[in-house]
């Protein structure tokens, strides 16, 4: 689930587009920092999974509301 979330957060728009390596890497780093912070706070694994789900939902909402095509991804130039 973490891999899928990283690609959705940093990669292409959910409705089509071209993903970039750097965008997926940025998404993976962001999610790793969130999960690591939750582990340091000693939160249960359940809440870590909930947070990953919330991040996925927020990413999809962001792409939907702002109409990003996802053709460049985060950090990718075309």
Backbone as numpy.savetxt, mean C-alpha at the origin, in Angstrom:
# Nx Ny Nz CAx CAy CAz Cx Cy Cz
-0.74 -11.63 2.42 -1.56 -10.44 2.42 -0.69 -9.19 2.42
0.46 -9.26 3.04 1.34 -8.09 3.10 1.88 -7.74 1.71
2.17 -8.73 0.91 2.68 -8.48 -0.44 1.62 -7.79 -1.29
0.40 -8.30 -1.22 -0.69 -7.70 -1.99 -0.92 -6.27 -1.55
-0.91 -6.04 -0.25 -1.11 -4.69 0.27 0.00 -3.75 -0.19
1.25 -4.23 -0.19 2.37 -3.39 -0.62 2.23 -2.99 -2.08
1.79 -3.92 -2.92 1.63 -3.60 -4.34 0.46 -2.65 -4.55
-0.62 -2.84 -3.81 -1.77 -1.94 -3.96 -1.43 -0.54 -3.48
-0.71 -0.44 -2.36 -0.37 0.87 -1.82 0.61 1.62 -2.73
1.63 0.95 -3.22 2.66 1.64 -3.97 2.64 1.40 -5.47
1.79 0.51 -5.91 1.80 0.13 -7.31 0.75 0.84 -8.14
0.21 0.14 -9.11 -0.76 0.74 -10.03 -2.12 0.91 -9.36
-2.97 1.67 -10.02 -4.34 1.83 -9.54 -5.05 0.48 -9.62
-5.97 0.21 -8.73 -6.66 -1.08 -8.72 -7.47 -1.35 -9.99
-7.81 -0.32 -10.72 -8.65 -0.49 -11.91 -7.84 -0.49 -13.20
-6.55 -0.67 -13.09 -5.71 -0.74 -14.27 -4.59 0.28 -14.21
-3.52 -0.04 -14.84 -2.36 0.84 -14.84 -1.08 0.03 -14.83
0.01 0.71 -14.87 1.31 0.05 -14.91 2.00 0.27 -13.58
2.40 -0.82 -12.95 3.11 -0.72 -11.68 4.60 -0.55 -11.89
5.23 0.06 -10.96 6.68 0.27 -11.01 7.32 -0.39 -9.80
8.54 -0.82 -9.96 9.27 -1.46 -8.88 9.42 -0.54 -7.68
9.75 0.71 -7.93 9.99 1.65 -6.82 8.72 1.94 -6.05
7.60 1.96 -6.72 6.33 2.17 -6.04 5.98 1.01 -5.12
6.17 -0.20 -5.62 5.90 -1.37 -4.79 6.87 -1.43 -3.62
8.11 -1.05 -3.85 9.10 -1.02 -2.78 8.72 0.01 -1.72
8.24 1.17 -2.15 7.80 2.20 -1.21 6.60 1.70 -0.40
5.68 1.01 -1.05 4.53 0.44 -0.34 4.95 -0.60 0.67
5.92 -1.44 0.31 6.42 -2.47 1.23 7.09 -1.83 2.44
7.87 -0.79 2.21 8.55 -0.10 3.32 7.53 0.57 4.23
6.53 1.21 3.65 5.49 1.85 4.46 4.77 0.84 5.34
4.34 -0.28 4.75 3.63 -1.28 5.53 4.54 -1.92 6.57
5.81 -2.12 6.25 6.75 -2.67 7.23 6.90 -1.74 8.42
6.94 -0.45 8.16 7.06 0.51 9.26 5.81 0.50 10.13
4.64 0.41 9.52 3.40 0.38 10.29 3.35 -0.88 11.15
3.66 -2.02 10.56 3.60 -3.29 11.30 4.67 -3.33 12.39
5.86 -2.84 12.09 6.92 -2.81 13.09 6.52 -1.91 14.26
5.92 -0.77 13.98 5.46 0.10 15.05 4.40 -0.56 15.92
3.52 -1.32 15.28 2.49 -2.01 16.05 3.09 -3.13 16.90
4.14 -3.77 16.39 4.81 -4.80 17.18 5.52 -4.17 18.38
6.12 -3.00 18.18 6.79 -2.31 19.29 5.79 -1.87 20.36
4.57 -1.58 19.93 3.51 -1.23 20.87 2.87 -2.46 21.50
3.33 -3.63 21.09 2.84 -4.93 21.60 1.35 -5.13 21.35
0.91 -4.72 20.19 -0.48 -4.96 19.81 -0.61 -6.38 19.26
-1.77 -6.94 19.40 -2.00 -8.31 18.95 -1.93 -8.41 17.43
-1.64 -9.64 16.98 -1.52 -9.90 15.54 -2.81 -9.55 14.82
-3.95 -9.77 15.45 -5.24 -9.45 14.84 -5.29 -7.98 14.43
-4.84 -7.09 15.29 -4.89 -5.66 15.00 -3.89 -5.27 13.92
-2.81 -6.02 13.80 -1.88 -5.79 12.69 -2.56 -6.09 11.36
-3.31 -7.19 11.32 -4.02 -7.55 10.11 -5.12 -6.54 9.80
-5.78 -6.06 10.83 -6.82 -5.04 10.64 -6.19 -3.78 10.04
-5.02 -3.40 10.55 -4.37 -2.19 10.03 -3.97 -2.35 8.57
-3.51 -3.53 8.19 -3.16 -3.77 6.78 -4.42 -3.66 5.91
-5.52 -4.20 6.38 -6.78 -4.08 5.65 -7.24 -2.64 5.51
-7.07 -1.87 6.57 -7.44 -0.45 6.52 -6.55 0.30 5.53
-5.27 -0.02 5.51 -4.36 0.63 4.55 -4.77 0.30 3.12
-5.16 -0.94 2.86 -5.61 -1.32 1.51 -6.87 -0.53 1.15
-7.82 -0.46 2.06 -9.07 0.27 1.79 -8.78 1.75 1.55
-7.91 2.34 2.35 -7.57 3.75 2.15 -6.88 3.99 0.81
-6.02 3.07 0.40 -5.34 3.22 -0.89 -6.34 3.15 -2.04
-7.27 2.22 -1.98 -8.29 2.10 -3.04 -9.18 3.34 -3.04
-9.55 3.83 -1.86 -10.37 5.05 -1.79 -9.62 6.24 -2.37
-8.32 6.34 -2.07 -7.52 7.44 -2.59 -7.48 7.42 -4.11
-7.22 6.22 -4.68 -7.18 6.10 -6.13 -8.54 6.40 -6.75
-9.62 5.99 -6.07 -10.96 6.20 -6.61 -11.36 7.68 -6.54
-11.11 8.32 -5.40 -11.51 9.70 -5.23 -10.72 10.68 -6.09
-9.44 10.43 -6.23 -8.59 11.37 -6.97 -8.38 10.97 -8.42
-8.94 9.84 -8.84 -8.92 9.45 -10.23 -7.53 9.23 -10.81
-6.64 8.68 -10.01 -5.29 8.43 -10.51 -5.31 7.22 -11.44
-4.63 7.35 -12.55 -4.61 6.25 -13.51 -3.62 5.19 -13.12
-2.63 5.51 -12.31 -1.64 4.53 -11.91 -0.61 4.23 -12.98
-0.52 5.07 -13.99 0.40 4.79 -15.08 1.86 5.02 -14.70
2.10 5.84 -13.70 3.48 6.10 -13.30 3.84 5.47 -11.98
2.92 5.25 -11.08 3.23 4.69 -9.78 4.03 5.67 -8.95
4.34 5.31 -7.73 5.11 6.17 -6.85 6.57 6.08 -7.25
7.18 7.17 -7.56 8.60 7.19 -7.87 8.95 6.79 -9.29
7.96 6.48 -10.10 8.24 6.07 -11.47 7.96 7.21 -12.42
8.86 7.48 -13.31 8.64 8.53 -14.31 8.50 7.89 -15.66
7.66 8.46 -16.48 7.44 7.87 -17.80 7.83 8.82 -18.87
